[in-house]
């Protein structure tokens, strides 16, 4: 079996947007980033719309299911279905040993939300949350490994764990994913692996940022790399997006902003490193 774009364990490998308004999400993201559309069936009765950039997969959009917290199902309590019935991004991390990760997660303070679910030959997904309630999907690749490993404009390039308050969340994710972690001059935790540059962070946002985000809930936020942050923010607002946190330079000199799409999904944009 050949796996396209297989990522090492513990690396962010692909994202999907789950929304009740698939057509609206397609219209917004293709207009904003110039992504192209491909329709594919990932599992029986479940159609995912794949968006591509320069001919390579960049993002999936899936129709939202009705979620519930029926104790007779395999979904565990509590069920942090944050803004689920509007639209939200679901980052996926490569994890070849799903059973091992799901066994270890509760011992570190996490919660198993969804047991392994096969998606035909493409791979198998499971879902967990950390101590803060931020959710993460784990992906054991079959024939589908995710997006390209190359970081380029128009593709995911950074991930931020947004926290309401300090706590054990950073330690949980570092331990489970086998990430290295360092603290920058602003007190943020930077995550890396295998002597590679940092690819993610954990940030305790201040009250002003939480007010601006309008939904004070911990989450993993994907950032798309773009050449001109200010122009993208202007373009997003022109097509009914909302700039929640306006463009600003971060401690590394990269410029970034946070946007909400018309369906309610939050994502970031960031300049090249």
SULFEN-V963511 format. One record per residue. N is the residue number from 1. PSI is psi as a letter, one per 30 degrees, with the letter a starting at -180 (999 if undefined). D_FIRST is the distance of its C-alpha to the first C-alpha in Angstrom with 1 decimal. Layout:
# SULFEN-V963511
n:N psi:PSI d_first:D_FIRST
n:N psi:PSI d_first:D_FIRST
This chain:
# SULFEN-V963511
n:1 psi:k d_first:0.0
n:2 psi:k d_first:3.8
n:3 psi:k d_first:6.4
n:4 psi:k d_first:9.8
n:5 psi:h d_first:12.9
n:6 psi:k d_first:11.9
n:7 psi:l d_first:15.3
n:8 psi:l d_first:16.9
n:9 psi:k d_first:18.2
n:10 psi:g d_first:21.5
n:11 psi:k d_first:21.0
n:12 psi:k d_first:21.7
n:13 psi:f d_first:18.5
n:14 psi:l d_first:19.6
n:15 psi:k d_first:22.6
n:16 psi:l d_first:23.7
n:17 psi:k d_first:27.2
n:18 psi:k d_first:28.3
n:19 psi:l d_first:31.5
n:20 psi:f d_first:33.8
n:21 psi:i d_first:34.4
n:22 psi:e d_first:31.1
n:23 psi:e d_first:33.1
n:24 psi:e d_first:35.3
n:25 psi:e d_first:32.5
n:26 psi:e d_first:30.9
n:27 psi:e d_first:34.4
n:28 psi:e d_first:35.1
n:29 psi:e d_first:31.9
n:30 psi:e d_first:31.6
n:31 psi:e d_first:35.2
n:32 psi:e d_first:35.2
n:33 psi:f d_first:32.3
n:34 psi:g d_first:31.8
n:35 psi:l d_first:28.2
n:36 psi:l d_first:26.9
n:37 psi:k d_first:25.6
n:38 psi:k d_first:22.6
n:39 psi:k d_first:22.5
n:40 psi:k d_first:19.3
n:41 psi:k d_first:18.9
n:42 psi:f d_first:16.8
n:43 psi:l d_first:18.0
n:44 psi:k d_first:20.6
n:45 psi:g d_first:23.9
n:46 psi:j d_first:22.8
n:47 psi:k d_first:22.7
n:48 psi:k d_first:21.9
n:49 psi:k d_first:23.4
n:50 psi:k d_first:21.4
n:51 psi:k d_first:23.7
n:52 psi:l d_first:22.8
n:53 psi:k d_first:24.7
n:54 psi:h d_first:24.9
n:55 psi:f d_first:21.9
n:56 psi:k d_first:19.6
n:57 psi:k d_first:19.0
n:58 psi:f d_first:21.9
n:59 psi:k d_first:22.7
n:60 psi:k d_first:22.2
n:61 psi:k d_first:25.3
n:62 psi:k d_first:25.4
n:63 psi:k d_first:28.4
n:64 psi:k d_first:30.2
n:65 psi:l d_first:30.5
n:66 psi:j d_first:33.8
n:67 psi:l d_first:33.4
n:68 psi:l d_first:35.9
n:69 psi:h d_first:36.8
n:70 psi:j d_first:37.3
n:71 psi:f d_first:37.5
n:72 psi:f d_first:36.1
n:73 psi:l d_first:32.7
n:74 psi:f d_first:30.0
n:75 psi:k d_first:30.8
n:76 psi:l d_first:33.0
n:77 psi:k d_first:36.4
n:78 psi:l d_first:37.3
n:79 psi:j d_first:35.2
n:80 psi:i d_first:35.4
n:81 psi:i d_first:34.5
n:82 psi:k d_first:36.1
n:83 psi:h d_first:37.0
n:84 psi:e d_first:34.1
n:85 psi:g d_first:35.8
n:86 psi:d d_first:36.5
n:87 psi:k d_first:33.5
n:88 psi:l d_first:31.7
n:89 psi:k d_first:28.8
n:90 psi:j d_first:26.1
n:91 psi:k d_first:24.5
n:92 psi:k d_first:21.1
n:93 psi:k d_first:20.4
n:94 psi:k d_first:17.2
n:95 psi:j d_first:17.4
n:96 psi:e d_first:14.7
n:97 psi:i d_first:17.5
n:98 psi:e d_first:18.9
n:99 psi:e d_first:21.1
n:100 psi:e d_first:22.6
n:101 psi:e d_first:23.4
n:102 psi:f d_first:24.9
n:103 psi:e d_first:27.0
n:104 psi:e d_first:28.2
n:105 psi:e d_first:29.0
n:106 psi:e d_first:32.2
n:107 psi:f d_first:33.5
n:108 psi:f d_first:33.6
n:109 psi:g d_first:35.3
n:110 psi:l d_first:32.5
n:111 psi:k d_first:31.8
n:112 psi:j d_first:28.8
n:113 psi:e d_first:29.0
n:114 psi:k d_first:25.9
n:115 psi:l d_first:23.8
n:116 psi:k d_first:20.0
n:117 psi:j d_first:19.2
n:118 psi:k d_first:15.8
n:119 psi:i d_first:15.0
n:120 psi:b d_first:12.9
n:121 psi:f d_first:9.2
n:122 psi:e d_first:10.3
n:123 psi:a d_first:11.5
n:124 psi:k d_first:14.6
n:125 psi:k d_first:18.0
n:126 psi:l d_first:21.3
n:127 psi:k d_first:24.6
n:128 psi:l d_first:27.4
n:129 psi:l d_first:30.7
n:130 psi:a d_first:32.6
n:131 psi:f d_first:36.3
n:132 psi:f d_first:37.4
n:133 psi:f d_first:35.5
n:134 psi:k d_first:33.1
n:135 psi:l d_first:29.8
n:136 psi:k d_first:26.3
n:137 psi:k d_first:22.9
n:138 psi:k d_first:20.2
n:139 psi:j d_first:16.5
n:140 psi:j d_first:13.6
n:141 psi:k d_first:10.6
n:142 psi:c d_first:7.6
n:143 psi:f d_first:6.6
n:144 psi:j d_first:10.3
n:145 psi:f d_first:11.8
n:146 psi:a d_first:15.2
n:147 psi:l d_first:17.9
n:148 psi:k d_first:18.2
n:149 psi:f d_first:19.2
n:150 psi:k d_first:22.3
n:151 psi:j d_first:25.4
n:152 psi:l d_first:27.5
n:153 psi:k d_first:30.1
n:154 psi:g d_first:29.0
n:155 psi:l d_first:26.1
n:156 psi:k d_first:26.2
n:157 psi:f d_first:27.7
n:158 psi:l d_first:29.5
n:159 psi:k d_first:29.8
n:160 psi:k d_first:33.0
n:161 psi:j d_first:33.8
n:162 psi:k d_first:37.0
n:163 psi:k d_first:39.4
n:164 psi:e d_first:42.8
n:165 psi:l d_first:44.2
n:166 psi:l d_first:43.4
n:167 psi:a d_first:41.7
n:168 psi:g d_first:38.9
n:169 psi:e d_first:36.1
n:170 psi:e d_first:35.3
n:171 psi:e d_first:35.2
n:172 psi:e d_first:33.0
n:173 psi:e d_first:30.2
n:174 psi:e d_first:30.5
n:175 psi:e d_first:30.4
n:176 psi:e d_first:27.5
n:177 psi:f d_first:25.3
n:178 psi:h d_first:26.6
n:179 psi:l d_first:28.2
n:180 psi:l d_first:31.3
n:181 psi:k d_first:34.2
n:182 psi:l d_first:37.4
n:183 psi:k d_first:40.3
n:184 psi:a d_first:41.6
n:185 psi:f d_first:45.3
n:186 psi:g d_first:45.2
n:187 psi:g d_first:43.9
n:188 psi:k d_first:40.4
n:189 psi:k d_first:37.4
n:190 psi:k d_first:34.8
n:191 psi:k d_first:31.3
n:192 psi:a d_first:29.2
n:193 psi:k d_first:26.7
n:194 psi:h d_first:26.1
n:195 psi:g d_first:29.3
n:196 psi:l d_first:28.0
n:197 psi:l d_first:30.5
n:198 psi:k d_first:31.0
n:199 psi:f d_first:28.7
n:200 psi:l d_first:30.4
n:201 psi:l d_first:33.8
n:202 psi:k d_first:35.8
n:203 psi:k d_first:39.1
n:204 psi:j d_first:42.0
n:205 psi:k d_first:43.4
n:206 psi:l d_first:47.1
n:207 psi:e d_first:49.0
n:208 psi:e d_first:49.4
n:209 psi:e d_first:45.7
n:210 psi:e d_first:45.1
n:211 psi:e d_first:47.9
n:212 psi:e d_first:46.3
n:213 psi:f d_first:42.9
n:214 psi:f d_first:44.7
n:215 psi:i d_first:42.2
n:216 psi:i d_first:42.8
n:217 psi:k d_first:39.6
n:218 psi:k d_first:37.3
n:219 psi:l d_first:33.9
n:220 psi:k d_first:31.1
n:221 psi:j d_first:31.9
n:222 psi:k d_first:29.4
n:223 psi:k d_first:31.1
n:224 psi:k d_first:30.2
n:225 psi:k d_first:31.4
n:226 psi:l d_first:34.0
n:227 psi:e d_first:36.6
n:228 psi:j d_first:39.6
n:229 psi:e d_first:39.8
n:230 psi:e d_first:43.2
n:231 psi:e d_first:42.3
n:232 psi:e d_first:39.2
n:233 psi:e d_first:41.4
n:234 psi:e d_first:44.0
n:235 psi:e d_first:41.5
n:236 psi:e d_first:40.1
n:237 psi:f d_first:43.6
n:238 psi:f d_first:44.3
n:239 psi:h d_first:41.6
n:240 psi:g d_first:42.6
n:241 psi:l d_first:40.6
n:242 psi:k d_first:42.6
n:243 psi:j d_first:42.8
n:244 psi:e d_first:43.2
n:245 psi:j d_first:43.5
n:246 psi:l d_first:44.7
n:247 psi:k d_first:43.6
n:248 psi:l d_first:44.7
n:249 psi:k d_first:43.9
n:250 psi:a d_first:42.3
n:251 psi:f d_first:43.1
n:252 psi:f d_first:40.7
n:253 psi:f d_first:42.2
n:254 psi:k d_first:39.3
n:255 psi:k d_first:40.5
n:256 psi:l d_first:39.0
n:257 psi:l d_first:39.8
n:258 psi:k d_first:38.6
n:259 psi:k d_first:38.5
n:260 psi:k d_first:38.3
n:261 psi:l d_first:36.9
n:262 psi:f d_first:38.9
n:263 psi:f d_first:36.7
n:264 psi:f d_first:37.5
n:265 psi:k d_first:34.4
n:266 psi:k d_first:35.1
n:267 psi:l d_first:33.4
n:268 psi:l d_first:34.6
n:269 psi:k d_first:34.8
n:270 psi:k d_first:35.2
n:271 psi:l d_first:36.3
n:272 psi:l d_first:34.3
n:273 psi:999 d_first:34.9
